[in-house]
Amino acid sequence: LRSNCFNLSFEKRANGTWGGPTAVERPAMRDPVYGSFQKDSKGAPSYDRKKSSSGCCRSSCCENLEANEALMAACGVVMISTTIAMCLMPIGMSITWTAPPPTGPYSPTTPNFPPPPVAPVPSSPHGPNGPLSTLKPVDDLGFYAVQRVGTALPQKKLWGEITTPYPTHEFYENIILGTGTEPENVIKALPYIYSVQGDKLSAIYPFVTDSEAQVQSIFDGVMGTLSLGGHGMGEQRVLRTDKASVTVGWTTAAGASTMQATIVQGDPYMSMQYDNAQVIISSPQMLTHLKFDNVKVKLPCQSGTTYAAHKIELGVLQHDALWYGYAFPPLTMKCGQGGTLGLLSTSTSYSGVVRLAMARNCTHGSGMHCGKKGTGSPAPPGWEQLLDKYASSRIVSGAPEFDIDDDGTTVTMNLKYDIQGLGGAPNKLEALLCVLPHHRDGNTGYIDRTILHRTMLGPMTPYVTQDNALKVRMSGPGIVWKPDNDIAVTYVNDIRKAVQKDAMGFKMPYNYQIGAGDPYNAGKLLSRVARVILIADHLKMEDEKDFMLGKLANWTSIWLTGKSANQLVYDKNWGGIVSCGCMYNDCGGKCKPHCDNGGPPTCPSLAEGSFAAGMDFGNGYYNDHHFHYGYILYAAAVIAKFIPEWGKQYIEYIKLLVRDVANPSATDGSFPVYRHMDFFNGHSWAGGIFQPFLNGRNQESVSEAVNCWYAVSLVGDALGSDKIRNIGLGLLAMESHAAHHYWQLDRSHSDTLPKGFAINGVSGILWSNLIQYQTWFGSTTWELNGIQMLPFTPVSEFLLRPSWVGQQIKDFQSSCTGQCVSDGWVSLVCMAQAVVDMQGAWECAQKLSNDVYDPMTAEGNGNSRSNLLYWIATRPPQGP
């Protein structure tokens, strides 16, 4: 303890203010203090009264606080409620828990926990582009620092000179997971899939297959593959990273020659920068066409024959494609042996940049992916000219910026690029990109809609940067604490009754009271209570609101401060807040519930292997942090809104979780920048660092990602931080924009995903190279629709468009039987129905039993009857 006296709970004083954690409250009544979790003959909590080493008996210390304030200060009295006080020993002393003998089922009272272990001085503001805070999780905020082992560690040889914090969810993550040389170590940076190998970089052009079950980008090591390499180069390592690109480097054994490639999402050029090296352009495909500066070469090319050129044309057989190559400065090359593509620079000390770009796909219609055989496709009009024009503009890095209007309803994402001029061209020229449907639909400038590449997310078309940026303009909901519409008068009394019952009757499961559960379900339970508090506030039910606020503040505080039984700790190897893991044990109800592992340093969720990677839904391996912490941040926002003192005390701890999922600055030395968000694809990735998957990154519940950014915006509003507010609003607009394009599908006419899959109306898991009609926990219709709608909050009105919900609701309703009902998902069916049929949804809700909201069920734990009825009663006017 850093202080002798702490107020352990947050309660409303008689004057209407709230007691903060550093204030010592004088009790309204003089009750004996309680010391251990057992009950006396009257059912009241009874504590073991023992003599402390300070010579202060806990009971005598606290029985008459008004008469003995000096003794109270010496013993460290803390108010738990208006009737119960607890004595803490002075600094350095421990409190001994005397467990009662087993007398049957264990039913302890609600515990209260201390406030932050330290009272940090808030980090000073750092400007619009600076970090949210510079306080360190361990040194300044008291979090436990954990050390990973074995395969759970970052692979230093792959990261090169880069140090903690490491990115965990980037589009390029596969190349630094595992050994870095496995078949799964491919990354998707449209329009290509890249394979980073020991002495070369290969661009693989994918094609798309689809069915009702999935959409997939198909690729292999022969078809569509073209490589840039260097003679004698050694194993790769990462040199630089940012939110738009990754730069990979190679070096010869002696270190005299190097090459490096910056891979940029949306870049039609694969580029390699050489320093004192021999260039190799290769492919396992057969050559069908070869030109050097418009001079056609008769095939097969004679081995050893030399050609000098700035521009090269390469036709390959198996993929039936034409590629353009550009060299800055011009390059003299010679043909290798055999009929496959193999060009080597005659010089072993070339220094410059070589670029390759696909100019035509299905040139003659002979490729297996070309559709009708024998039908060739000319290059899209003007595309070859664009490739020539912008070949000298090379993107070398990128960073996102947001422009947000005052009310947060219009958001522009600017992905700003650093563009290097080649061959004497000036820097800061505009650059050529290939963009996706969500880019086109969010762009107010000139958009060329000529289709260049067909991807699983829809067609890519050409785009020239504007002011060195890719600009995407989107709508946003602004700050929404409650729905735009008031409660329909006819439903008010029913909702008031539900709030009273939810406020007074809700029982937090004991393992979550002490924070021994997983952070995902803990967050859902906390968020559930927070929703009822906001509803109570709307109805001006102050007693119910205040009663729940005190409980919520205590339950939330232990997670924020790393004092939960399943402790949140700081991972000093990767750089992030992760759950330690709890091997929960209550001896079948006969002993004090506890974690058998005892907490850090023994952290089962951070160990090696698949068991650890699956614990706490993979939190220890960075799976789903924005889902988990989004719920906790929502609860924190609600508490801070109504108890400003709490928000001030906990601001750095709240910001710690914001920093974990949405740190905006590379100068924050504790967390990576925007851990989850992919600013080119426009949505988050949820999958973490356990292993490289051939299909790349993945995200299932886009609605829970939206919920996180919504929570961040509310945190900013509640704490009075425009910076945090705008981070939340920007990410919220982006995620929703992507959801409307790639998760919520138009069955009759999809402008994005292929119609064979779009007939489902919804995507399940979206990977880099695969979209599945299934979830991680099942493939029923109710699971797929429910996971893309929950949780229902005021921002759901922005996310869930009536046209889409109306299209999905019948299948959602008809499929919801059995487990859908018993696990509480059925309440989501009624809420979805309310988007298009308010009266029918109300009738649906009246049929549900209270078991639907059981906090021990998979989805009932995240919803309440109050929230269900409130959502229905606040729907906008609906047409006939």
Backbone hydrogen bonds, N-H to C=O, Kabsch-Sander energy under -0.5 kcal/mol:
donor,donor_aa,acceptor,acceptor_aa,energy
7,N,21,P,-2.6
8,L,6,F,-0.7
8,L,79,M,-0.9
9,S,79,M,-1.0
11,E,9,S,-0.6
13,R,17,T,-4.3
16,G,13,R,-1.6
19,G,11,E,-2.7
23,A,20,G,-1.3
25,E,23,A,-0.7
28,A,82,T,-1.0
29,M,82,T,-1.1
31,D,29,M,-1.1
34,Y,85,A,-0.7
38,Q,36,S,-1.7
38,Q,46,S,-0.8
40,D,44,A,-2.8
43,G,40,D,-1.9
46,S,38,Q,-4.3
50,K,48,D,-0.8
52,S,56,C,-0.8
55,G,52,S,-2.0
57,C,55,G,-0.6
58,R,50,K,-1.1
61,C,57,C,-2.7
62,C,58,R,-1.3
63,E,59,S,-1.9
65,L,62,C,-0.7
68,N,64,N,-0.8
68,N,65,L,-0.6
72,M,68,N,-2.0
73,A,69,E,-2.4
74,A,70,A,-2.1
75,C,71,L,-2.1
76,G,72,M,-1.3
77,V,72,M,-1.5
78,V,86,M,-2.7
80,I,84,I,-2.4
81,S,84,I,-1.9
86,M,78,V,-3.0
88,L,76,G,-1.8
93,M,90,P,-2.1
96,T,94,S,-0.5
97,W,95,I,-0.5
98,T,96,T,-0.6
99,A,97,W,-0.8
106,Y,589,G,-0.6
107,S,105,P,-0.5
130,G,127,G,-1.0
140,D,136,K,-1.8
141,L,136,K,-1.5
142,G,138,V,-1.1
143,F,137,P,-2.7
146,V,144,Y,-0.6
146,V,570,Y,-2.6
148,R,146,V,-0.5
152,A,149,V,-1.8
153,L,150,G,-1.8
155,Q,176,I,-0.6
156,K,154,P,-1.1
158,L,155,Q,-1.4
159,W,155,Q,-1.4
160,G,156,K,-1.1
162,I,159,W,-2.0
166,Y,574,W,-3.0
173,E,170,E,-2.1
175,I,172,Y,-2.0
176,I,173,E,-1.9
177,L,174,N,-1.0
180,G,177,L,-1.0
185,N,182,E,-2.0
186,V,184,E,-2.1
187,I,194,Y,-2.4
188,K,171,F,-0.6
189,A,187,I,-0.6
189,A,192,Y,-2.1
192,Y,189,A,-1.6
193,I,204,I,-2.5
194,Y,187,I,-3.4
195,S,202,S,-2.3
196,V,185,N,-0.8
196,V,194,Y,-0.5
197,Q,195,S,-0.7
197,Q,200,K,-2.5
201,L,228,L,-2.6
202,S,195,S,-2.5
203,A,226,L,-3.1
204,I,193,I,-3.2
204,I,202,S,-0.5
205,Y,203,A,-0.5
205,Y,224,G,-1.4
207,F,218,I,-1.8
209,T,216,Q,-2.3
211,S,214,Q,-2.4
215,V,771,I,-2.2
216,Q,209,T,-2.8
217,S,769,N,-2.3
218,I,207,F,-3.7
218,I,216,Q,-0.7
220,D,223,M,-0.7
225,T,222,V,-1.7
226,L,203,A,-1.9
227,S,282,S,-3.0
228,L,201,L,-2.5
229,G,280,I,-2.9
230,G,199,D,-1.6
231,H,278,Q,-1.6
233,M,230,G,-1.5
234,G,251,T,-2.1
237,R,249,G,-1.5
238,V,158,L,-2.9
239,L,247,T,-3.3
240,R,247,T,-1.4
242,D,245,S,-2.1
243,K,398,G,-0.7
244,A,398,G,-0.6
246,V,263,I,-1.6
247,T,240,R,-2.9
248,V,246,V,-0.5
248,V,261,A,-2.7
249,G,237,R,-3.1
250,W,259,M,-2.7
252,T,257,S,-2.2
253,A,232,G,-0.6
255,G,252,T,-1.2
258,T,275,D,-1.9
259,M,250,W,-1.9
260,Q,273,Q,-2.2
261,A,248,V,-2.5
263,I,246,V,-3.0
263,I,261,A,-0.7
264,V,262,T,-0.6
265,Q,244,A,-1.5
266,G,190,L,-2.4
267,D,264,V,-1.8
270,M,356,L,-3.2
271,S,269,Y,-0.6
272,M,354,V,-2.5
273,Q,260,Q,-3.2
274,Y,272,M,-0.5
274,Y,352,G,-3.6
275,D,258,T,-2.5
277,A,350,Y,-2.4
279,V,277,A,-0.6
280,I,229,G,-2.2
281,I,343,L,-2.8
282,S,227,S,-1.8
282,S,280,I,-0.5
283,S,341,L,-1.8
287,L,339,G,-2.1
288,T,315,G,-2.7
289,H,315,G,-1.2
291,K,313,E,-1.9
292,F,295,V,-2.2
293,D,311,K,-3.2
295,V,292,F,-1.7
296,K,294,N,-0.7
297,V,290,L,-3.0
304,G,335,C,-2.0
305,T,302,Q,-2.0
307,Y,333,M,-2.8
309,A,331,L,-2.2
312,I,325,G,-2.6
313,E,291,K,-2.2
314,L,323,W,-3.0
315,G,289,H,-2.9
316,V,321,A,-2.4
317,L,286,M,-2.6
320,D,317,L,-1.1
321,A,316,V,-1.2
322,L,360,R,-2.1
323,W,314,L,-3.2
324,Y,357,A,-3.2
325,G,312,I,-3.3
326,Y,355,R,-2.6
327,A,310,H,-2.5
328,F,353,V,-2.7
331,L,309,A,-2.8
333,M,307,Y,-3.5
333,M,331,L,-0.5
334,K,344,L,-2.8
335,C,302,Q,-0.5
335,C,305,T,-1.2
336,G,342,G,-2.9
341,L,285,Q,-1.7
343,L,281,I,-3.0
344,L,334,K,-2.4
345,S,279,V,-2.2
346,T,332,T,-2.5
347,S,332,T,-0.5
350,Y,277,A,-2.4
352,G,274,Y,-1.5
353,V,328,F,-2.7
354,V,272,M,-2.6
355,R,326,Y,-2.8
356,L,270,M,-2.5
357,A,324,Y,-2.4
358,M,268,P,-0.5
359,A,322,L,-2.8
360,R,322,L,-2.0
362,C,319,H,-0.8
362,C,320,D,-0.9
363,T,320,D,-2.7
370,C,367,G,-1.7
372,K,370,C,-0.5
374,G,365,G,-2.1
375,T,372,K,-1.5
376,G,374,G,-0.8
377,S,362,C,-2.3
383,W,380,P,-2.3
384,E,380,P,-0.5
386,L,382,G,-1.9
387,L,383,W,-2.3
388,D,384,E,-1.9
389,K,385,Q,-2.4
390,Y,386,L,-2.4
391,A,387,L,-0.6
391,A,388,D,-0.7
393,S,390,Y,-1.7
394,R,392,S,-0.7
394,R,420,Q,-2.9
395,I,393,S,-0.5
396,V,418,D,-2.8
397,S,418,D,-0.9
399,A,416,K,-2.5
401,E,414,N,-1.9
403,D,412,T,-2.5
404,I,402,F,-0.5
405,D,410,T,-2.1
408,G,405,D,-1.4
411,V,474,M,-3.0
412,T,403,D,-2.8
413,M,411,V,-0.5
413,M,472,V,-3.0
414,N,401,E,-3.1
414,N,412,T,-0.6
415,L,413,M,-0.6
415,L,470,L,-2.8
416,K,399,A,-2.4
416,K,414,N,-1.2
417,Y,468,N,-3.3
418,D,397,S,-2.2
419,I,417,Y,-0.7
420,Q,394,R,-3.7
422,L,392,S,-2.5
425,A,422,L,-1.6
428,K,419,I,-2.2
433,L,463,Y,-2.9
434,C,266,G,-2.6
435,V,461,T,-2.9
439,H,436,L,-0.9
440,R,436,L,-1.9
441,D,437,P,-2.5
442,G,439,H,-0.7
443,N,440,R,-1.4
448,D,462,P,-0.9
449,R,447,I,-0.7
452,L,460,M,-3.1
453,H,460,M,-1.2
455,T,453,H,-0.6
455,T,458,G,-1.1
458,G,455,T,-1.4
460,M,453,H,-3.3
461,T,435,V,-1.7
463,Y,433,L,-2.1
465,T,431,A,-2.6
465,T,463,Y,-0.5
466,Q,469,A,-2.6
467,D,465,T,-0.5
469,A,466,Q,-0.6
470,L,415,L,-1.8
471,K,469,A,-0.6
472,V,413,M,-2.3
473,R,442,G,-6.8
474,M,411,V,-3.5
476,G,409,T,-2.0
478,G,408,G,-1.3
480,V,478,G,-0.6
488,A,873,A,-2.1
491,Y,488,A,-2.2
492,V,488,A,-0.5
492,V,489,V,-1.3
495,I,491,Y,-2.0
496,R,492,V,-2.5
497,K,493,N,-2.2
498,A,494,D,-1.9
499,V,495,I,-2.5
500,Q,496,R,-2.4
501,K,497,K,-2.2
502,D,498,A,-2.9
503,A,499,V,-2.8
504,M,500,Q,-2.3
505,G,501,K,-2.4
506,F,502,D,-0.9
508,M,506,F,-0.6
512,Y,509,P,-1.2
513,Q,509,P,-1.6
514,I,510,Y,-1.9
516,A,511,N,-4.0
517,G,511,N,-0.9
522,A,518,D,-2.1
523,G,519,P,-2.1
524,K,520,Y,-2.0
525,L,521,N,-2.2
526,L,522,A,-2.5
527,S,523,G,-2.9
528,R,524,K,-2.1
529,V,525,L,-1.8
530,A,526,L,-2.3
531,R,527,S,-2.3
532,V,528,R,-1.6
533,I,529,V,-2.0
534,L,530,A,-2.0
535,I,531,R,-2.1
536,A,532,V,-2.8
537,D,533,I,-2.3
538,H,534,L,-2.1
539,L,535,I,-1.9
540,K,537,D,-1.3
541,M,536,A,-3.1
542,E,540,K,-1.3
545,K,541,M,-2.3
546,D,542,E,-2.9
547,F,543,D,-2.4
548,M,544,E,-2.1
549,L,545,K,-2.3
550,G,546,D,-1.9
551,K,547,F,-1.2
552,L,548,M,-3.0
553,A,549,L,-2.7
554,N,550,G,-1.5
555,W,551,K,-2.6
556,T,552,L,-2.7
557,S,553,A,-1.9
558,I,554,N,-1.2
559,W,555,W,-0.6
559,W,556,T,-0.6
560,L,556,T,-2.1
561,T,557,S,-1.9
562,G,559,W,-1.0
563,K,558,I,-2.3
564,S,558,I,-0.9
565,A,514,I,-2.4
566,N,515,G,-3.7
567,Q,565,A,-1.4
569,V,567,Q,-0.5
569,V,578,V,-3.2
570,Y,144,Y,-3.1
571,D,569,V,-0.6
571,D,576,G,-3.2
572,K,146,V,-1.4
572,K,570,Y,-1.0
575,G,571,D,-2.0
576,G,571,D,-0.8
578,V,569,V,-2.5
578,V,576,G,-0.6
580,C,567,Q,-2.8
584,Y,582,C,-1.5
585,N,594,H,-2.4
589,G,586,D,-1.2
590,K,586,D,-0.9
590,K,587,C,-0.6
591,C,586,D,-1.6
594,H,585,N,-2.0
596,D,583,M,-3.1
596,D,594,H,-0.6
598,G,595,C,-1.8
602,T,599,G,-1.6
603,C,601,P,-1.2
605,S,580,C,-2.1
606,L,603,C,-1.7
607,A,604,P,-0.9
613,A,609,G,-1.8
614,G,610,S,-1.2
614,G,611,F,-0.6
615,M,611,F,-1.0
615,M,612,A,-0.6
617,F,614,G,-1.2
618,G,615,M,-1.7
619,N,615,M,-0.6
619,N,616,D,-1.3
620,G,615,M,-0.6
621,Y,618,G,-1.4
622,Y,619,N,-2.0
623,N,618,G,-2.6
624,D,686,A,-1.9
625,H,622,Y,-0.7
627,F,624,D,-0.6
628,H,624,D,-2.5
629,Y,625,H,-3.0
630,G,626,H,-0.9
631,Y,627,F,-1.3
632,I,628,H,-1.3
633,L,629,Y,-2.9
634,Y,630,G,-1.8
635,A,631,Y,-1.9
636,A,632,I,-2.4
637,A,633,L,-2.5
638,V,634,Y,-1.9
639,I,635,A,-2.3
640,A,636,A,-2.6
641,K,637,A,-1.8
642,F,638,V,-1.5
643,I,639,I,-2.8
646,W,643,I,-0.8
647,G,643,I,-1.8
648,K,644,P,-2.3
649,Q,645,E,-2.1
650,Y,646,W,-2.5
651,I,647,G,-0.6
653,Y,650,Y,-0.7
654,I,650,Y,-2.6
655,K,651,I,-2.6
656,L,652,E,-1.0
657,L,653,Y,-1.0
657,L,654,I,-0.6
658,V,654,I,-1.6
659,R,655,K,-3.2
660,D,656,L,-1.6
661,V,657,L,-1.5
662,A,658,V,-3.1
663,N,659,R,-1.2
668,D,665,S,-1.3
669,G,667,T,-0.9
671,F,668,D,-0.6
674,Y,663,N,-3.1
675,R,672,P,-0.5
676,H,661,V,-0.9
678,D,683,H,-2.4
679,F,677,M,-0.7
682,G,678,D,-1.9
683,H,678,D,-0.7
685,W,676,H,-1.9
686,A,698,N,-2.5
687,G,698,N,-2.3
689,I,621,Y,-2.2
696,G,693,F,-2.2
699,Q,766,L,-1.8
702,V,700,E,-1.2
705,A,701,S,-1.3
706,V,702,V,-2.3
707,N,703,S,-1.9
708,C,704,E,-1.5
709,W,705,A,-1.8
710,Y,706,V,-2.5
711,A,707,N,-2.4
712,V,708,C,-2.4
713,S,709,W,-2.0
714,L,710,Y,-2.0
715,V,711,A,-2.6
716,G,712,V,-2.4
717,D,713,S,-1.9
718,A,714,L,-3.1
719,L,715,V,-2.5
720,G,716,G,-0.7
720,G,717,D,-0.6
721,S,716,G,-2.7
722,D,720,G,-0.7
725,R,721,S,-2.4
726,N,722,D,-2.6
727,I,723,K,-1.9
728,G,724,I,-2.4
729,L,725,R,-2.5
730,G,726,N,-2.5
731,L,727,I,-2.3
732,L,728,G,-2.5
733,A,729,L,-2.2
734,M,730,G,-2.0
735,E,731,L,-2.7
736,S,732,L,-2.1
737,H,733,A,-2.2
738,A,734,M,-2.3
739,A,735,E,-2.3
740,H,736,S,-2.2
741,H,737,H,-0.7
741,H,738,A,-0.8
742,Y,738,A,-3.1
743,W,738,A,-0.5
743,W,739,A,-1.5
744,Q,739,A,-3.0
745,L,743,W,-0.9
745,L,761,G,-1.8
747,R,745,L,-0.7
751,D,749,H,-0.5
757,F,754,P,-1.3
758,A,754,P,-2.6
759,I,755,K,-1.1
760,N,757,F,-2.2
761,G,758,A,-1.5
763,S,743,W,-1.5
764,G,772,Q,-2.2
765,I,772,Q,-1.0
766,L,699,Q,-2.8
766,L,764,G,-0.5
767,W,765,I,-0.6
767,W,770,L,-3.9
768,S,695,N,-0.9
768,S,697,R,-1.7
769,N,695,N,-1.9
771,I,215,V,-2.7
772,Q,765,I,-2.7
773,Y,213,A,-2.5
774,Q,772,Q,-1.2
775,T,778,G,-3.3
784,L,780,T,-2.1
785,N,781,T,-2.3
786,G,782,W,-2.3
787,I,783,E,-2.1
788,Q,784,L,-0.6
788,Q,785,N,-0.6
789,M,786,G,-1.7
790,L,786,G,-2.2
793,T,791,P,-0.7
796,S,793,T,-1.8
797,E,794,P,-1.1
798,F,795,V,-1.3
799,L,795,V,-1.8
800,L,796,S,-3.1
801,R,799,L,-1.1
804,W,801,R,-0.6
805,V,801,R,-2.5
806,G,802,P,-2.9
807,Q,803,S,-1.1
808,Q,804,W,-1.5
809,I,805,V,-2.1
812,F,808,Q,-2.1
813,Q,809,I,-2.8
814,S,810,K,-2.7
815,S,811,D,-1.7
816,C,812,F,-0.7
816,C,813,Q,-0.9
817,T,815,S,-1.6
820,C,817,T,-2.0
821,V,818,G,-1.1
822,S,818,G,-2.4
823,D,819,Q,-2.6
824,G,821,V,-1.5
825,W,820,C,-1.0
826,V,820,C,-1.4
827,S,824,G,-1.1
828,L,825,W,-1.3
829,V,825,W,-0.9
830,C,826,V,-1.6
831,M,827,S,-1.9
832,A,828,L,-2.7
833,Q,829,V,-2.4
834,A,830,C,-1.5
835,V,831,M,-0.6
835,V,832,A,-1.3
836,V,832,A,-0.5
836,V,833,Q,-1.4
837,D,833,Q,-2.8
841,A,837,D,-2.2
842,W,838,M,-2.0
843,E,839,Q,-2.0
844,C,840,G,-2.0
845,A,841,A,-2.5
846,Q,842,W,-1.8
847,K,843,E,-0.7
847,K,844,C,-0.9
848,L,845,A,-1.4
852,V,849,S,-1.5
853,Y,850,N,-1.6
854,D,851,D,-1.7
857,T,854,D,-2.0
859,E,823,D,-2.4
860,G,823,D,-1.4
861,N,857,T,-1.1
862,G,859,E,-1.7
863,N,860,G,-1.0
868,L,864,S,-2.3
869,L,865,R,-2.6
870,Y,866,S,-2.6
871,W,867,N,-2.5
872,I,868,L,-2.0
873,A,869,L,-2.6
874,T,870,Y,-0.9
874,T,871,W,-0.8
875,R,872,I,-1.3
